[in-house]
Amino acid sequence: MANKLRVSNIRHIEITDQLFGRYVSKIAETILPYQWDALNGRVDISDSHQWEALNGRITEERVSSCIDNFRIAAGEKQGSHSGAVFQDTDAYKWLEAAAYCIEIGKGEALRTLADDLIGLIERAQQPDGYLNTYFTIANPEKRWKNLAEGHELYCAGHLIEAAVAYYNATGADRLLEVAKRFANLIGNVFGPEEGKCKGYPGHQELELALVKLYRVTRENRYLDLARHFLTERGKVPNYLIHELETSKDFRLFPEFSNYDAEYAQTHLLPVEQKTAEGHAVRAMYMYAAMADLARECDDEKMKQACKTIWENVTTRRMYITGGIGSSGLLERFTVDYDLPNDRMYCESCASIGLMMFGQRMNLLTRDASYYDAVERALCNTVLAGISAQGDRYFYVNPLEVWPDNCKASTSMSHVKPVRQEWFSCACCPPNIARTLASIGQYIYGEDDKSIYINQFISSKLRTNIAGTDVNIQMDASYMSDGCVRLMVESASSHSFTVRVRIPAYFKTPVFRLDEKEISPVVENGYAVLAVSRGGVQTFTLRANVEPTFFAANEQVRADLGKLALMMGPYVYCLEEADNGKNLTALHVSYDSRIEPDQPLPDLPGSLPTLCYSGKRLSQQLPNDQLLYGTAQFSFSQVKLTAVPYCLWCNRIPGEMTVWQKALL
């Protein structure tokens, strides 16, 4: 396909935004050094009950053994494998984040650490190309014998992603050669040819990584292998279920005793699936790979399947924050409109997967609307997953928290009322780091004739369009004054266009070119701004961006009769620190006057707090020692303060809620 839409090179993007720029700077300065300490066992693992659930045993280990596992696999240290079978990916995602930091000019201090880790990974690789510390150390005879649980192919995928990122950032191919050797081994083991294994990843991720490897090497075998894994998945008999039934002597996860085909999206061929099912992260990674394959192979059937699944996710199975995966058991989707607020899962990685899927759908279709959900996930769930200081994390992202009932060894044990230092299953912290370090890829896109503005994050872009050097400076102050300014500097008079996504929260948008009002056409959700001369031109978009109460579809039973507050793409919440205890007693009218107020002090972004009037319900029984009895009700007027959900729990821990009961 000629003139393909592509993401802009992050090497040529500088993030200047007050909110996102703060996090991007911290990735290299403090976040990755902290995570390096964690991977080397110098940060406490505080969620021991989660460790037990993941490994089916009680353990006294309180630190990550990720890097030590590589040393043992390389023969440089004595010991046994420790930690989750997929723990290698923590190191790979750390490396990928470091690569992005190096590429954008912020991570040179990480270069020595990264190169040392690459050397260790290289030494841990087996002579035939195999690379997985769990199987190398603990079960070498069980290679490829438990694809449902073993995560060998999942780990390979994150290795490949790290290798491609590091090669793009530095030009050094040492890790890329490691990844290619492993990918070539996988291609020798798996495939449609007679005598090869017909299995596929239990946890998808390798498929999208193989597409990245194809794009950097242009070797068709990697694209063919990705396509094979996607076309083999869902065939009858079901490979993964048959595998589990015939190898009961080698089990890794006791919670998989009732393993079902939907959990791993093997219930149908991927192109026949119409609803988002099973483990939310696995699903998103598979859908992202499907969109990649649809684009690379011009596969219309796969493209239509992606569109259908996206519609199901975003209109029936997604939280207002962009969180997905409503079941606390097995981190999975359930049914349409089942969106509980206090015991859901909404793993940070799942929202990152949603961003990946949405970005690819935009590249496939040129439809700006896919970035609505990308933005929603980024500005809420993904940012909420990391503390303002960068050293504490949420794995689960609830919309309602009562800290007292978040008890270990109960159905609420997965919900944490405060961010954690680290996790025994630490997939989310380095995933957040690699996403924020490469945030530029979600802001700008390009084809041969146009630059696309997909996110309103203050930044600078240097690129070349239609043979012309172009600089863009975007200043996005829309949360304070409704304004986005684009200063476009072109080196020649060759014409091109700047296409600006118009989100629904921009009410009555008005464009100006320099000081003159213009009326650009809108195509696929983008306002098309024509640039036809050299020099500097300034486009200004001004719109009403107002705080607004939203309701959910009445079929979302958890939110019936409730309101959620948003301003721009940001969801707001009530915290105990501002509004007292028992937030469930608070009620608000949908037509309450909402006043923007000062941002939270010492927190990034200068996002306003929102103040409005509400009422607190008082419910008295004849005897306050009774659990039940006839009641008297009364309301008292209260002043409420809402804060951005992405910044919740950065002050005094306490209750939190997004959805507020409506006064009818």
C-alpha positions in Angstrom: 0.0 0.0 0.0 1.5 3.3 -1.1 1.7 6.3 1.3 1.2 4.3 4.5 0.5 6.1 7.7 3.3 5.6 10.2 4.2 6.8 13.7 6.8 9.6 13.9 10.3 8.7 15.0 10.6 9.4 18.8 14.2 10.4 18.2 12.9 13.6 16.6 10.3 14.4 19.3 10.9 16.4 22.5 8.2 16.3 25.2 7.8 19.7 26.9 4.5 19.1 28.5 4.1 20.0 32.2 2.5 16.6 33.0 4.0 14.1 30.6 7.3 15.9 30.4 7.8 15.4 34.1 7.3 11.7 33.8 9.5 11.3 30.7 12.4 13.1 32.4 12.0 10.9 35.5 12.2 7.7 33.5 15.9 7.9 32.9 16.7 10.0 36.0 15.1 8.0 38.7 12.5 5.5 37.5 14.8 3.1 35.6 17.6 3.3 38.3 14.9 2.4 40.9 13.6 -0.4 38.8 17.2 -1.7 38.2 17.5 -1.9 42.0 14.3 -3.8 42.1 15.4 -6.3 39.4 18.6 -6.9 41.4 16.7 -7.7 44.6 17.2 -4.4 46.4 13.5 -3.5 46.7 11.1 -5.3 48.9 8.2 -7.3 47.4 5.3 -6.3 49.6 2.5 -8.5 48.0 3.4 -11.9 49.4 -0.2 -13.2 49.0 -0.1 -12.4 45.3 3.2 -14.4 45.1 1.5 -17.4 46.6 -1.4 -17.2 44.2 1.0 -17.0 41.2 3.2 -19.9 42.3 0.9 -22.2 44.2 3.1 -22.2 47.2 4.1 -20.2 50.3 7.5 -18.6 50.0 9.7 -16.5 52.2 11.3 -14.7 49.3 10.8 -10.9 49.5 12.9 -9.6 46.6 13.1 -10.0 42.8 15.6 -12.6 41.5 15.3 -11.4 37.9 18.9 -10.6 37.2 20.2 -13.4 39.3 18.3 -15.9 37.2 20.2 -14.7 34.2 23.5 -15.1 36.1 22.6 -18.6 37.1 21.5 -19.5 33.6 24.8 -18.2 32.3 26.7 -20.4 34.7 28.1 -17.4 36.6 26.3 -18.0 39.9 25.2 -21.1 41.7 21.5 -21.5 42.7 18.0 -22.4 41.6 15.5 -20.4 39.6 13.4 -18.1 41.7 10.3 -16.1 40.9 7.6 -16.3 38.3 8.3 -18.3 35.1 8.0 -15.2 33.0 10.2 -13.0 35.2 12.7 -12.6 32.4 10.4 -10.1 30.7 10.9 -7.6 33.6 14.5 -7.2 32.4 13.5 -7.1 28.7 11.0 -4.3 29.3 13.5 -2.4 31.4 15.9 -2.7 28.5 13.3 -1.5 26.0 12.5 1.5 28.2 16.2 2.3 28.5 16.5 2.1 24.7 13.8 4.7 24.3 15.5 7.0 26.8 18.7 6.7 24.9 16.9 7.3 21.6 15.3 10.5 22.8 18.6 11.8 24.3 17.8 11.3 28.0 19.4 7.9 28.8 23.1 7.9 28.0 23.8 7.3 31.6 22.0 4.0 31.4 24.1 2.8 28.4 26.7 1.0 30.5 24.1 -0.8 32.6 22.1 -1.7 29.5 25.2 -3.1 27.6 26.2 -5.1 30.7 22.7 -6.6 30.9 22.8 -7.4 27.1 26.1 -9.2 27.7 24.6 -11.2 30.5 21.6 -12.1 28.4 23.9 -13.1 25.5 25.8 -15.4 27.9 22.6 -17.0 29.2 21.5 -17.9 25.7 21.9 -21.6 24.9 24.1 -22.8 22.0 21.0 -23.5 19.8 19.5 -20.1 20.5 17.1 -21.0 23.2 16.8 -18.3 25.9 14.5 -18.7 29.0 16.0 -18.8 32.5 13.3 -20.8 34.1 13.5 -23.7 31.7 17.3 -23.5 31.3 17.8 -23.7 35.1 14.8 -25.7 36.4 13.3 -27.7 33.6 15.5 -28.0 30.6 13.8 -31.2 29.5 10.4 -29.5 29.5 11.0 -27.0 26.7 7.9 -26.3 24.7 5.9 -28.9 26.8 3.6 -26.4 28.5 2.9 -23.6 26.2 -0.3 -22.8 28.0 1.5 -21.9 31.2 5.2 -21.7 30.5 5.4 -18.3 28.8 8.5 -19.3 26.7 7.0 -17.6 23.6 5.8 -14.6 25.6 9.3 -14.0 27.0 10.7 -14.4 23.5 8.4 -11.6 22.3 9.5 -9.1 24.9 13.2 -10.0 24.2 12.6 -9.2 20.5 10.8 -5.9 21.3 13.7 -4.9 23.5 16.2 -5.9 20.8 14.5 -3.9 18.1 14.2 -0.9 20.3 17.9 -1.0 21.3 19.0 -1.5 17.7 16.8 1.5 16.6 18.2 3.6 19.4 21.9 2.8 19.2 22.6 1.0 15.9 24.2 -1.8 18.0 23.0 -5.2 16.9 24.3 -7.4 19.7 20.9 -7.9 21.3 19.2 -8.0 17.9 21.4 -11.0 17.0 20.5 -12.7 20.2 16.8 -12.1 19.4 17.2 -13.4 15.8 18.9 -16.6 17.0 16.0 -17.3 19.3 13.4 -16.3 16.7 15.1 -18.6 14.2 15.0 -21.5 16.6 11.3 -20.9 17.2 10.7 -20.9 13.5 12.5 -24.2 13.3 10.3 -25.7 16.0 6.9 -24.2 15.1 5.2 -23.8 11.8 2.7 -25.3 9.3 5.3 -27.6 7.8 5.2 -31.4 8.4 7.0 -32.4 11.5 6.8 -29.0 13.2 4.9 -28.3 16.4 1.4 -26.8 15.8 1.4 -25.0 19.1 1.2 -21.3 19.7 1.8 -18.9 22.5 -0.3 -19.4 25.6 0.2 -15.7 26.4 0.3 -13.7 23.2 3.0 -11.1 22.6 5.5 -12.9 20.3 3.2 -12.2 17.3 3.4 -8.5 17.4 7.1 -8.7 18.3 7.8 -10.8 15.2 6.2 -8.1 13.0 8.6 -5.6 14.6 11.5 -7.9 13.8 10.3 -8.3 10.2 10.1 -4.5 9.8 13.7 -4.0 11.0 15.2 -7.0 9.1 12.8 -7.3 6.2 13.0 -11.0 6.5 9.7 -12.5 5.5 10.1 -15.6 7.7 9.3 -13.5 10.8 6.1 -12.1 9.3 5.1 -15.6 8.1 5.7 -17.0 11.6 3.6 -14.3 13.2 0.8 -15.0 10.7 1.1 -18.8 11.4 0.6 -18.3 15.1 -2.5 -16.2 14.5 -4.0 -18.6 11.9 -3.3 -21.7 13.9 -4.9 -20.3 17.1 -8.5 -21.5 17.6 -8.3 -24.5 15.4 -9.9 -27.8 16.5 -8.7 -29.8 18.4 -7.6 -27.0 20.8 -3.8 -27.3 21.1 -3.5 -25.7 24.6 -6.4 -27.6 26.2 -5.1 -30.9 24.7 -1.7 -30.1 26.0 -3.0 -29.5 29.5 -5.0 -32.7 29.5 -2.1 -34.8 28.4 0.7 -33.4 30.5 -0.8 -33.3 34.0 2.6 -34.0 35.6 3.9 -30.6 34.8 1.7 -27.8 36.1 2.8 -24.3 37.0 -0.4 -22.4 37.9 -3.0 -24.1 40.1 -5.6 -21.5 39.2 -5.5 -23.0 35.7 -7.2 -26.1 36.9 -10.4 -24.9 35.2 -8.6 -23.5 32.1 -11.0 -22.6 29.3 -10.5 -21.8 25.7 -11.9 -18.2 26.0 -9.2 -17.4 28.6 -6.5 -17.5 26.0 -8.6 -16.5 23.1 -8.5 -20.0 21.5 -12.3 -20.5 21.4 -12.5 -19.4 17.8 -10.1 -18.5 15.0 -9.0 -14.9 15.7 -10.7 -13.7 12.5 -14.0 -15.1 13.7 -13.9 -13.6 17.1 -16.4 -10.8 17.7 -16.2 -10.1 21.4 -13.2 -9.4 23.8 -12.8 -12.6 25.9 -10.4 -14.0 28.4 -7.3 -12.5 29.9 -7.3 -8.8 29.0 -3.6 -8.4 28.4 -3.3 -11.5 26.3 -6.3 -10.3 24.3 -5.0 -6.8 23.6 -1.6 -8.1 22.5 -3.2 -10.5 20.1 -5.5 -7.8 18.7 -2.6 -5.5 18.3 -0.8 -8.2 16.3 -3.9 -8.8 14.2 -4.0 -5.1 13.3 -0.3 -5.2 12.4 -0.9 -8.3 10.2 -3.9 -6.8 8.6 -1.9 -3.8 7.6 1.2 -5.6 6.4 -0.7 -8.3 4.5 -3.6 -6.2 3.4 -5.9 -8.7 5.0 -9.5 -7.4 4.9 -11.0 -10.2 7.0 -8.5 -9.6 9.8 -9.1 -5.9 9.6 -12.9 -6.3 9.9 -12.4 -8.7 12.9 -10.3 -6.0 14.6 -12.9 -3.4 14.0 -15.7 -5.6 15.5 -13.6 -6.5 18.6 -12.6 -2.8 19.1 -16.3 -1.8 19.0 -17.2 -4.5 21.6 -14.3 -3.4 23.9 -14.9 0.3 23.8 -18.7 0.4 23.9 -19.5 -2.5 26.2 -16.5 -3.7 28.2 -14.3 -0.6 29.0 -14.3 1.6 32.1 -14.6 5.3 31.8 -10.9 5.5 32.7 -9.9 3.3 29.8 -9.4 0.3 32.1 -10.3 -3.1 30.9 -10.6 -6.6 32.4 -13.4 -6.4 35.0 -12.8 -9.8 36.8 -10.5 -9.9 39.8 -10.2 -13.7 39.1 -7.8 -14.4 36.2 -7.6 -10.8 35.2 -10.2 -11.2 32.4 -13.2 -9.9 30.5 -16.6 -11.2 31.6 -19.8 -10.1 29.8 -21.1 -6.9 28.2 -21.7 -4.1 30.8 -20.2 -6.0 33.7 -18.1 -3.2 35.1 -18.0 -3.3 38.9 -16.0 -0.4 40.5 -14.5 -1.7 43.7 -13.3 -5.3 42.9 -12.5 -5.1 39.3 -9.0 -5.6 38.0 -8.1 -3.1 35.2 -4.5 -4.1 35.1 -2.1 -1.3 34.1 -0.7 -3.6 31.4 -4.2 -4.1 29.9 -4.7 -0.4 29.3 -1.2 -0.2 27.7 -2.4 -3.0 25.5 -5.5 -1.0 24.6 -3.3 1.9 23.6 -1.2 -0.4 21.4 -4.3 -1.8 19.8 -5.9 1.6 19.2 -2.7 3.1 17.7 -2.5 0.2 15.3 -6.1 0.6 14.3 -5.5 4.2 13.6 -2.5 3.3 11.4 -4.7 0.8 9.6 -7.8 2.9 9.0 -6.6 6.6 9.4 -9.6 7.1 11.7 -8.9 9.6 14.5 -11.6 8.2 16.7 -9.3 5.3 17.8 -7.2 7.8 19.7 -10.2 8.7 21.9 -9.7 5.4 23.8 -5.9 5.6 23.6 -6.1 9.0 25.2 -8.6 7.9 27.8 -6.4 5.0 28.8 -3.2 7.0 28.9 -4.5 10.0 30.8 -6.2 8.0 33.4 -5.4 4.3 34.1 -1.8 4.3 32.8 -0.7 7.5 34.6 -2.5 6.3 37.7 -0.4 3.2 37.7 2.7 5.1 38.7 3.2 7.6 41.6 4.2 11.2 40.9 7.7 10.3 42.2 7.9 7.2 40.0 8.8 4.7 42.7 5.4 3.2 43.6 3.0 1.4 41.4 -0.6 0.2 41.0 -1.1 -3.2 39.3 -4.8 -3.0 39.7 -6.7 0.2 39.1 -10.1 0.4 40.9 -12.6 3.2 40.6 -13.7 2.9 44.2 -11.6 2.1 47.2 -12.4 1.5 50.9 -9.0 0.7 52.3 -10.3 -1.2 55.3 -11.8 -4.0 53.2 -8.8 -4.5 50.9 -7.7 -7.4 53.0 -5.3 -10.2 52.1 -6.8 -13.7 51.6 -10.2 -12.3 50.6 -11.9 -11.6 47.3 -10.5 -8.0 47.7 -6.9 -9.0 48.1 -5.9 -7.9 44.6 -7.0 -4.3 45.3 -4.3 -2.2 46.9 -5.4 1.1 48.6 -1.8 2.5 48.1 0.8 2.0 45.3 3.3 -0.7 46.0 7.1 -0.6 45.9 7.3 -3.7 43.6 5.5 -6.9 42.8 6.4 -10.6 42.6 4.6 -10.4 39.2 6.2 -7.1 38.2 5.0 -6.8 34.6 3.4 -3.4 35.1 6.2 -1.1 36.4 8.6 -1.6 33.4 5.6 -1.7 31.0 4.6 1.8 32.2 8.2 2.9 31.9 8.6 1.8 28.3 5.2 3.4 27.4 6.0 6.8 28.9 9.5 6.8 27.6 8.2 6.3 24.1 5.1 8.5 24.5 6.0 10.5 21.4 4.8 7.6 19.2 1.3 8.2 20.4 1.4 12.0 19.7 2.5 12.3 16.1 1.9 10.3 12.9 3.1 10.9 9.3 2.6 9.8 5.8 4.2 11.1 2.6 1.9 14.2 2.5 0.7 14.9 6.1 1.6 15.2 9.7 -1.0 13.9 12.1 -1.6 15.3 15.6 -3.2 12.5 17.7 -2.6 13.7 21.3 -2.5 17.2 22.8 0.7 16.9 24.7 3.1 19.9 24.5 6.1 18.9 22.4 8.3 19.5 19.5 8.7 17.5 16.3 11.4 17.6 13.6 10.6 15.7 10.4 10.6 15.8 6.6 7.4 15.8 4.6 7.2 15.9 0.9 11.0 16.6 0.7 10.6 19.5 3.1 12.2 19.9 6.5 9.4 20.7 9.0 9.5 21.7 12.6 6.3 21.7 14.7 6.0 23.1 18.2 2.8 22.3 20.0 1.7 24.1 23.1 -1.3 22.5 24.6 -2.9 24.6 27.4 -6.5 23.4 26.7 -7.1 22.3 30.3 -6.7 25.9 31.4 -7.7 28.1 28.5 -9.1 25.7 25.8 -6.2 26.4 23.5 -3.8 24.4 21.4 -1.2 26.3 19.4 0.8 24.8 16.6 3.8 26.7 15.3 4.7 25.1 11.9 8.0 26.0 10.3 8.6 24.8 6.8 11.9 25.0 4.9 10.3 25.4 1.5 7.0 26.2 -0.2 6.2 22.6 -1.0 2.6 22.0 0.2 1.6 19.5 2.8 -1.1 19.2 5.5 -1.3 19.0 9.2 -4.2 16.9 10.4 -5.4 17.6 13.9 -7.7 15.2 15.7 -10.8 16.8 17.0 -12.0 15.1 20.2 -15.6 15.3 21.4 -14.6 17.3 24.5 -13.6 20.2 22.2 -16.9 22.1 22.1 -17.4 24.6 19.3 -13.8 24.5 18.1 -12.5 27.5 16.2 -9.3 27.5 14.1 -7.1 30.5 13.2 -4.1 30.7 10.9 -2.0 33.4 12.4 -4.7 36.0 13.2 -7.3 34.9 10.6 -10.1 32.6 11.3 -10.2 29.6 9.0 -12.7 26.7 8.4 -10.7 23.6 7.7 -12.4 20.5 6.3 -12.7 17.5 8.6 -11.8 14.1 7.3 -12.0 10.9 9.5 -12.1 13.0 12.6 -9.1 15.2 11.6 -9.2 18.9 10.8 -7.0 19.3 7.7 -4.8 22.4 7.9 -3.0 23.3 4.6 0.6 24.5 4.7 1.5 25.9 1.3 4.4 28.3 1.9 7.8 28.3 3.6 8.6 30.0 6.9 6.6 30.0 10.1 2.8 29.8 10.4 0.9 29.5 13.6 -2.3 27.6 13.8 -4.5 28.1 16.9 -7.3 25.8 18.0 -9.5 27.3 20.6 -12.5 25.4 22.1 -14.7 25.2 25.1 -13.2 22.5 27.4 -15.6 22.3 30.3 -16.0 19.9 33.3 -19.0 17.7 32.6 -20.9 15.0 34.5 -21.3 11.7 32.6 -23.6 8.8 33.1 -23.1 5.2 32.0 -25.4 3.1 29.9 -28.3 1.9 32.1 -27.2 -1.7 31.5 -24.0 -1.0 33.5 -25.7 -2.0 36.8 -22.8 -0.8 39.0 -23.2 2.8 37.8 -27.0 3.1 37.5 -28.1 6.3 39.1 -24.5 7.6 39.4 -22.4 10.3 37.8 -18.8 10.6 36.9 -16.9 13.8 36.3 -14.6 14.5 33.4 -12.7 17.5 32.1 -11.1 17.0 28.7 -9.8 13.4 28.6 -9.2 13.4 32.4 -11.6 11.5 34.7 -11.9 13.1 38.2 -12.5 11.4 41.5 -13.3 12.2 45.1 -10.7 11.4 47.8 -11.2 11.2 51.5 -8.4 13.8 52.0 -10.7 16.5 50.6 -14.2 15.1 51.3 -14.1 13.1 54.5 -14.9 9.4 55.1 -17.7 7.3 53.7 -17.7 8.8 50.2 -20.6 6.5 49.3 -22.9 8.9 51.3 -22.2 11.7 48.9 -24.7 12.8 46.3 -24.5 15.3 43.5 -26.9 16.8 41.0 -26.0 16.5 37.3 -26.6 20.3 36.8 -24.4 21.3 39.7 -22.2 24.3 38.9 -18.6 23.1 38.6 -15.7 25.6 39.3 -12.1 24.8 38.3 -9.8 25.6 41.2 -6.1 25.5 41.9 -4.1 22.3 41.0 -2.9 20.0 43.7 0.4 21.4 45.2 3.6 19.6 44.5 2.1 17.3 41.9 2.8 17.4 38.1 0.8 18.8 35.3 -1.0 21.9 36.7 -4.3 20.1 36.2 -7.1 22.0 37.9 -9.1 20.6 40.8 -12.9 20.9 40.4 -15.2 22.2 43.1 -19.0 21.9 43.3 -21.8 21.5 45.7 -23.3 18.2 46.8 -25.1 16.6 49.6 -24.2 14.1 52.3 -26.8 11.5 53.2 -27.2 10.8 56.9 -29.0 7.7 57.9 -29.9 7.2 61.6 -31.3 4.0 63.2 -33.1 4.2 66.6 -30.1 2.7 68.2 -26.7 3.3 66.7 -25.6 -0.2 67.9 -28.1 -1.9 65.7 -27.0 -3.4 62.4 -30.5 -3.0 60.9 -33.6 -1.1 61.8 -36.1 1.5 60.7 -34.3 4.6 59.6 -34.5 8.3 59.4 -32.8 10.1 56.4 -31.6 13.6 56.0 -29.3 15.5 53.7 -26.7 18.1 54.5 -25.1 20.5 52.1 -21.4 20.0 51.5 -18.7 21.4 49.3 -16.9 18.8 47.2 -13.5 18.8 45.6 -12.6 16.4 42.8 -9.0 15.7 41.7 -7.7 14.0 38.6 -7.9 10.2 38.9 -4.4 9.9 37.4 -3.0 11.7 40.5 -5.1 10.0 43.2 -3.3 8.6 46.3 -0.3 10.8 45.9 -1.2 12.5 49.2 -2.7 11.0 52.3 -4.1 7.5 51.6 -7.8 7.0 52.1 -11.1 6.3 50.4 -11.6 7.2 46.7 -14.5 7.0 44.3 -15.1 8.0 40.7 -18.8 7.4 40.5 -21.0 9.5 42.7 -24.7 8.9 43.5 -27.0 11.3 41.6 -29.6 13.5 43.2 -32.8 12.8 41.3 
